[in-house]
Amino acid sequence: MKNVEWTLDGDLLTIRIDLTQEFGPSSSGKTTIIASTEGNVAVGPGREEKIGLNVYRPRHRA
């Protein structure tokens, strides 16, 4: 995972992402990656729920 933290308190999932971080351009080059789970991952041990998260912003072209 890149720049993604979460806590699971009972049935409440809280996600934290630092929006000031960047991890370079996406594979298409159209966006800049801010955070990613890099695929689908379980929200916690023994849980059925999964999360797949990508946070990005458009790249500004000169």
BAFI-3210 file (N, C-alpha, C; in Angstrom, 3 decimals, decimal comma, padded with zeros to 6 digits):
// residues 62
n [1|2|3|4|5|6|7|8|9|10|11|12|13|14|15|16|17|18|19|20|21|22|23|24|25|26|27|28|29|30|31|32|33|34|35|36|37|38|39|40|41|42|43|44|45|46|47|48|49|50|51|52|53|54|55|56|57|58|59|60|61|62]
n.u [000,844|000,369|000,684|-001,704|-003,623|-005,553|-008,055|-009,926|-012,688|-014,686|-017,415|-016,761|-014,921|-012,114|-010,338|-007,142|-005,355|-002,590|-002,816|-000,836|001,219|002,890|003,203|004,199|003,510|000,529|000,108|-000,911|-000,165|-001,806|-002,669|-001,614|-000,467|-001,687|-002,398|-002,756|-004,194|-003,138|-004,509|-007,063|-007,707|-008,162|-010,193|-009,666|-008,384|-009,946|-012,225|-014,769|-015,045|-013,576|-011,239|-010,532|-008,622|-007,911|-006,369|-006,070|-004,836|-005,498|-002,929|-001,207|-000,652|001,842]
n.v [-001,181|002,273|005,187|004,879|004,441|002,685|002,213|-000,166|-000,216|-002,087|-002,176|000,051|001,639|003,596|005,728|007,037|009,411|011,103|013,937|015,527|014,047|012,483|009,968|009,822|009,619|008,040|004,890|005,563|008,164|010,326|011,097|011,914|009,838|009,660|008,050|004,530|001,278|-000,628|-002,714|-005,078|-005,476|-007,135|-005,689|-006,247|-008,743|-011,885|-010,781|-010,436|-008,312|-006,289|-003,823|-001,625|000,904|003,984|007,083|010,056|012,815|015,020|015,429|018,356|019,716|021,313]
n.w [000,000|-000,580|001,146|002,605|005,419|007,785|010,305|012,076|013,931|015,547|013,552|012,144|009,762|009,374|007,298|006,525|004,665|003,394|001,710|000,675|-000,340|-003,141|-005,648|-008,165|-011,765|-013,125|-014,886|-017,369|-017,534|-017,292|-014,798|-011,409|-008,893|-005,625|-003,455|-002,813|-002,512|-003,995|-005,337|-004,341|-000,921|002,234|004,800|007,404|009,702|009,359|008,245|005,736|004,016|001,506|000,302|-002,340|-003,317|-004,878|-005,035|-006,735|-008,762|-011,523|-013,960|-014,728|-017,804|-019,678]
ca.u [000,000|001,065|000,056|-003,054|-003,705|-006,927|-008,338|-011,227|-013,199|-015,977|-017,837|-016,466|-013,627|-011,645|-009,210|-006,323|-004,488|-001,917|-003,027|000,341|002,188|002,721|003,994|004,496|002,390|-000,118|000,658|-001,344|000,461|-002,819|-002,906|-000,554|-000,955|-001,581|-002,471|-003,334|-004,065|-002,477|-005,345|-008,087|-007,166|-009,141|-010,202|-009,155|-008,285|-011,203|-013,352|-015,068|-015,009|-012,308|-011,192|-009,644|-008,658|-006,944|-006,573|-005,198|-005,259|-005,096|-001,634|-001,325|000,300|002,262]
ca.v [000,000|003,553|006,348|004,545|003,841|002,634|001,526|-000,822|-000,207|-002,774|-002,139|001,386|001,719|004,966|005,763|008,253|009,601|012,399|014,465|016,274|013,111|012,066|008,795|009,840|009,505|006,749|004,216|006,291|009,482|011,381|011,485|011,711|008,967|010,192|006,912|003,340|-000,009|-001,477|-003,894|-005,288|-006,078|-007,298|-004,562|-006,707|-010,202|-012,591|-010,030|-010,721|-007,083|-005,906|-002,451|-001,299|002,358|004,800|008,521|010,668|014,127|015,204|016,063|019,568|019,695|022,655]
ca.w [000,000|-000,627|001,760|003,078|006,746|008,272|011,553|012,114|015,301|015,405|012,152|011,622|009,084|009,210|006,370|006,579|003,501|003,364|000,358|000,208|-000,927|-004,534|-005,984|-009,590|-012,707|-013,355|-016,068|-018,571|-017,530|-017,221|-013,408|-010,426|-007,832|-004,267|-002,540|-003,420|-001,836|-004,990|-005,497|-003,313|000,296|003,310|005,731|008,693|009,852|009,541|007,662|004,332|003,229|000,888|-000,173|-003,442|-003,251|-005,605|-004,929|-007,739|-009,278|-012,919|-014,198|-015,533|-018,921|-020,121]
c.u [000,883|000,198|-001,393|-002,932|-005,178|-006,983|-009,748|-011,630|-014,597|-016,326|-017,588|-015,040|-013,275|-010,361|-008,493|-005,368|-003,902|-001,981|-001,858|001,362|001,848|003,653|004,231|003,273|001,807|000,481|000,245|-000,678|-000,524|-003,049|-001,653|-001,135|-000,661|-001,553|-003,106|-003,186|-003,361|-003,210|-006,351|-007,476|-008,268|-009,045|-009,688|-009,106|-009,661|-012,421|-013,521|-014,859|-013,594|-012,407|-010,164|-009,710|-007,550|-007,329|-005,579|-005,698|-004,791|-003,710|-001,857|-000,242|000,596|001,973]
c.v [001,236|004,620|006,094|003,889|003,749|001,904|000,961|-000,923|-000,800|-002,839|-000,784|001,418|003,191|004,950|007,096|008,262|010,996|012,929|015,301|015,358|012,816|010,892|008,676|009,638|008,097|006,119|004,911|007,659|010,628|011,888|011,263|010,911|009,593|009,054|005,727|002,136|-001,015|-002,808|-003,986|-006,012|-006,157|-006,125|-004,961|-008,215|-010,832|-011,886|-010,418|-009,498|-006,813|-004,456|-002,362|000,206|002,971|006,256|009,165|012,054|014,240|015,845|017,265|019,564|021,098|022,853]
c.w [000,000|000,026|002,191|004,452|007,101|009,596|011,460|013,578|015,262|013,929|011,511|011,073|008,872|008,386|006,499|005,391|003,582|001,930|-000,157|-000,461|-002,382|-004,805|-007,484|-010,452|-012,748|-014,606|-017,359|-018,679|-017,399|-015,802|-012,578|-009,268|-006,467|-003,250|-003,256|-002,505|-002,747|-005,163|-004,369|-002,124|001,351|004,275|007,116|008,746|010,090|008,966|006,196|003,451|002,711|000,436|-001,300|-003,622|-004,096|-005,426|-005,873|-008,082|-010,724|-012,990|-015,080|-016,591|-019,384|-021,591]
res [m|k|n|v|e|w|t|l|d|g|d|l|l|t|i|r|i|d|l|t|q|e|f|g|p|s|s|s|g|k|t|t|i|i|a|s|t|e|g|n|v|a|v|g|p|g|r|e|e|k|i|g|l|n|v|y|r|p|r|h|r|a]
***
